[in-house]
Amino acid sequence: MSLTKSDRRQRIKFRIRKIVSGTAAKPRLSVFRSNKEIYAQLIDDVNGVTLLAASSREKGVNKGTNVATAGEVGKLVAEKALKAGIETVTFDRGGYLYHGRIQSLAEGARAAGLKF
């Protein structure tokens, strides 16, 4: 029995989530990638709350290539986090490969001052 693409990603996601967890001091930077947009949110898993979020749908995000837009979202989430007093996070790639848009978002967040 072969897995579908989404089933395979779900398995990888659960495998990552067994290890990666966020707290209020060091939240989890969770990434979701759709065909059109990219979303990132900082999550406190202890209390089960989303601390802040950013996406490519927000005003002020330049719509260029998908990879460039992902980098902008990374910078945006890092700016919001630093404004909220959060400097370090754990990165949750959400079952996606660390390549392309996911990598660009992570590098954009690091460039803006977020540590992980």
C-alpha positions as CSV (number, residue, x, y, z in Angstrom):
1,M,0.0,0.0,0.0
2,S,1.5,3.3,-1.1
3,L,0.8,6.5,0.7
4,T,-0.5,9.6,-1.0
5,K,1.6,12.8,-0.9
6,S,-0.5,14.4,1.8
7,D,-0.4,11.2,4.0
8,R,3.3,11.0,3.7
9,R,3.7,14.7,4.7
10,Q,1.3,14.1,7.6
11,R,3.5,11.2,8.9
12,I,6.6,13.3,8.6
13,K,4.8,16.2,10.4
14,F,3.8,14.0,13.3
15,R,7.4,12.6,13.5
16,I,8.7,16.2,13.8
17,R,6.1,17.2,16.3
18,K,7.1,14.4,18.7
19,I,10.4,16.2,19.1
20,V,9.7,20.0,18.4
21,S,7.6,21.8,21.0
22,G,7.2,25.4,21.9
23,T,7.0,27.3,25.2
24,A,6.2,30.9,26.0
25,A,9.9,31.8,26.3
26,K,10.9,29.8,23.1
27,P,7.8,29.3,20.9
28,R,7.5,27.0,17.9
29,L,7.7,28.7,14.5
30,S,5.3,26.7,12.5
31,V,5.1,27.0,8.7
32,F,2.2,26.2,6.3
33,R,2.6,26.3,2.6
34,S,-0.3,26.3,0.2
35,N,0.0,26.5,-3.6
36,K,-0.6,30.3,-3.6
37,E,0.4,31.6,-0.1
38,I,2.7,30.9,2.8
39,Y,1.8,31.3,6.5
40,A,4.0,31.4,9.7
41,Q,2.9,31.5,13.3
42,L,4.6,31.4,16.7
43,I,2.9,28.9,19.0
44,D,3.1,28.3,22.7
45,D,2.4,24.5,22.9
46,V,2.3,24.5,26.8
47,N,-0.7,26.8,26.9
48,G,-2.0,25.9,23.4
49,V,-2.1,29.4,22.1
50,T,-0.8,31.2,19.0
51,L,1.3,34.1,20.1
52,L,1.5,35.9,16.7
53,A,1.2,35.1,13.0
54,A,2.3,36.5,9.6
55,S,1.4,35.5,6.1
56,S,1.9,36.5,2.4
57,R,-1.7,37.8,2.4
58,E,-0.9,40.7,4.7
59,K,-0.5,44.3,3.5
60,G,3.1,45.4,3.1
61,V,4.3,42.0,1.7
62,N,5.7,42.4,-1.8
63,K,4.3,39.9,-4.3
64,G,7.3,38.8,-6.3
65,T,8.3,35.2,-6.8
66,N,7.0,32.7,-4.3
67,V,10.5,32.3,-2.8
68,A,11.0,36.1,-2.5
69,T,7.6,36.4,-0.9
70,A,8.4,33.7,1.6
71,G,11.6,35.6,2.6
72,E,9.4,38.7,3.2
73,V,7.1,36.7,5.4
74,G,10.1,35.4,7.4
75,K,11.3,39.0,8.0
76,L,7.7,40.1,8.9
77,V,7.3,37.3,11.5
78,A,10.7,38.1,13.0
79,E,9.9,41.8,13.3
80,K,6.7,41.0,15.0
81,A,8.4,38.5,17.4
82,L,11.2,41.0,18.3
83,K,8.5,43.6,19.0
84,A,6.8,41.1,21.3
85,G,10.1,40.4,23.1
86,I,10.7,37.0,21.6
87,E,14.3,36.4,20.3
88,T,14.6,32.6,20.1
89,V,12.3,30.1,18.5
90,T,12.3,26.4,17.5
91,F,11.6,25.9,13.8
92,D,8.9,23.5,12.7
93,R,9.0,22.9,8.9
94,G,5.6,21.2,9.0
95,G,6.6,18.1,7.1
96,Y,8.0,20.0,4.1
97,L,11.5,19.7,2.9
98,Y,13.9,22.4,4.0
99,H,14.2,23.8,0.5
100,G,12.8,26.6,-1.6
101,R,10.0,28.6,0.1
102,I,10.5,27.0,3.6
103,Q,14.3,27.7,3.5
104,S,13.7,31.2,2.2
105,L,11.3,31.9,5.1
106,A,13.7,30.6,7.7
107,E,16.6,32.6,6.3
108,G,14.5,35.8,6.1
109,A,13.6,35.3,9.8
110,R,17.2,34.7,10.7
111,A,18.3,37.8,8.8
112,A,15.8,39.9,10.6
113,G,17.3,38.9,14.0
114,L,15.4,35.7,15.1
115,K,17.6,33.0,16.5
116,F,17.0,29.3,15.9
